[in-house]
Amino acid sequence: MAFNRDTLVAVFFLLLCAVMFIASMNLPEAMFGQMSPALWPRIILVPLTLLSALLLVQSQRVVVDTKTEEKPSLRGLWDHNRNPIICFSLFLLFLVSMPVAGMLLGGLVYVFLTLNVLGGWKPKQLALHAAISLFFVVGMWAIFTQLLGVLLPEGEILRVY
């Protein structure tokens, strides 16, 4: 059995899924005619468990490259982790701007900028990223606010409710 980072992550998530599934057994029973409160956690845990098991299998198939790696430098660390650092920074800005921009406008800007950082800034891509941002953010906002009745943060700029 090969032991690498993917194996460690897969084992961690398999254990986490087992603990969470067992914890879902302790949720209270549903009232007559209602869904069990354990239904949605289990719906999430089953695919997560399957994907973790798949990751474990895949991590055992990978041939480990034994070549020597260069010593990490600050520049090398930035080059290797540029996209995650930028995406998490954009998400932090999204969270900080939430009281002013709200969920709808802040979400649109966050998704649009993240897609552009990851996908490029060409005019054709800008139009596609704008369409994707509008469709998914407005769609999810409409589902949660209009269908499910969840009050999402509206911000100071755009009062929707």
C-alpha positions in Angstrom: 0.0 0.0 0.0 1.5 3.3 -1.1 1.2 6.2 1.3 0.9 9.7 -0.2 -1.1 12.9 0.4 -4.1 11.6 -1.5 -4.2 8.5 0.6 -4.1 10.6 3.8 -6.9 12.9 2.5 -9.0 9.9 1.4 -8.7 8.1 4.8 -9.5 11.4 6.6 -12.7 11.9 4.6 -13.7 8.2 4.9 -13.3 8.5 8.7 -15.2 11.9 8.7 -18.0 10.4 6.7 -18.3 7.4 9.1 -18.4 9.7 12.1 -21.0 12.0 10.5 -23.1 9.1 9.4 -23.1 7.6 12.9 -23.9 11.1 14.3 -26.9 11.3 11.9 -28.4 8.3 13.7 -28.8 10.4 16.8 -30.9 13.1 15.1 -34.5 13.2 16.4 -37.2 11.3 14.6 -39.4 13.2 12.2 -43.0 14.1 13.0 -45.8 12.5 11.1 -45.7 13.4 7.4 -42.3 15.1 7.6 -38.9 14.2 6.1 -36.4 12.9 8.6 -33.8 15.5 9.6 -31.1 12.9 8.8 -32.1 12.7 5.1 -30.1 15.6 3.7 -26.9 14.8 5.7 -27.0 11.3 4.4 -27.7 12.4 0.9 -24.5 14.4 1.1 -22.5 11.8 3.0 -23.2 8.9 0.5 -21.6 10.6 -2.5 -18.8 12.0 -0.4 -18.0 8.5 0.9 -18.1 7.1 -2.6 -15.8 9.8 -3.9 -13.4 9.4 -0.9 -13.3 5.6 -1.6 -12.6 6.4 -5.3 -9.8 8.7 -4.2 -8.3 6.0 -2.0 -8.3 3.5 -4.9 -6.8 6.1 -7.3 -4.1 7.1 -4.8 -3.0 3.4 -4.6 -2.7 3.2 -8.4 -0.5 6.2 -8.9 3.2 5.5 -9.4 5.3 7.6 -7.1 7.9 9.7 -8.9 11.2 9.5 -7.0 13.0 12.4 -8.7 14.4 15.0 -6.4 12.3 18.1 -5.9 13.7 21.6 -5.8 13.8 23.5 -2.6 10.7 25.6 -2.3 11.1 29.3 -2.6 8.6 32.1 -2.1 8.4 32.6 -5.9 7.9 28.8 -6.4 5.2 28.7 -3.7 3.4 31.6 -5.3 3.6 30.0 -8.8 2.3 26.7 -7.5 -0.5 28.2 -5.4 -1.4 31.3 -7.3 -5.0 30.3 -8.2 -6.1 29.1 -4.8 -4.6 32.2 -3.1 -6.4 34.6 -5.5 -9.7 32.7 -5.2 -9.6 32.7 -1.4 -8.6 36.4 -1.5 -11.6 37.1 -3.7 -13.9 35.1 -1.4 -12.6 37.1 1.6 -13.4 40.3 -0.3 -16.9 38.8 -1.1 -17.5 38.1 2.6 -16.2 41.5 3.7 -18.3 43.4 1.1 -21.5 41.4 2.0 -23.0 44.0 4.3 -22.7 46.6 1.6 -23.2 44.7 -1.7 -25.4 41.9 -0.4 -25.6 38.3 -1.5 -26.9 39.0 -5.0 -24.6 41.7 -6.2 -21.6 40.4 -4.2 -22.2 36.9 -5.5 -22.4 38.2 -9.1 -19.1 40.1 -8.8 -17.4 37.2 -6.9 -18.3 34.5 -9.4 -17.5 36.7 -12.4 -14.1 37.7 -11.1 -13.3 34.1 -10.1 -14.2 32.7 -13.5 -12.1 35.4 -15.1 -9.1 34.7 -12.9 -9.3 31.0 -13.7 -10.5 31.2 -17.3 -9.0 34.3 -18.8 -9.9 37.9 -19.7 -10.6 37.7 -23.5 -13.8 39.5 -24.7 -15.5 36.2 -25.7 -14.7 34.7 -22.3 -15.9 37.8 -20.5 -19.3 37.5 -22.1 -19.5 33.8 -21.3 -18.4 34.4 -17.7 -21.0 37.2 -17.3 -23.7 34.9 -18.6 -22.7 32.0 -16.3 -22.5 34.4 -13.3 -26.0 35.8 -14.1 -27.6 32.4 -14.7 -26.2 30.6 -11.6 -26.1 33.4 -9.0 -29.5 34.8 -9.9 -30.9 31.3 -10.2 -29.6 30.2 -6.8 -30.7 33.5 -5.3 -34.3 33.0 -6.8 -34.5 29.4 -5.6 -33.5 30.3 -2.0 -35.5 33.5 -1.7 -38.6 32.9 -3.7 -39.1 29.1 -3.4 -37.6 28.3 -0.1 -38.3 31.6 1.7 -34.7 32.1 2.9 -33.8 35.7 3.6 -30.3 36.2 2.1 -28.3 39.3 3.0 -29.5 42.2 0.7 -26.9 44.8 1.4 -27.1 48.6 1.3 -26.8 49.0 -2.5 -29.7 46.9 -3.7 -32.8 46.5 -1.5 -34.7 43.5 -2.9 -37.1 42.6 -0.1 
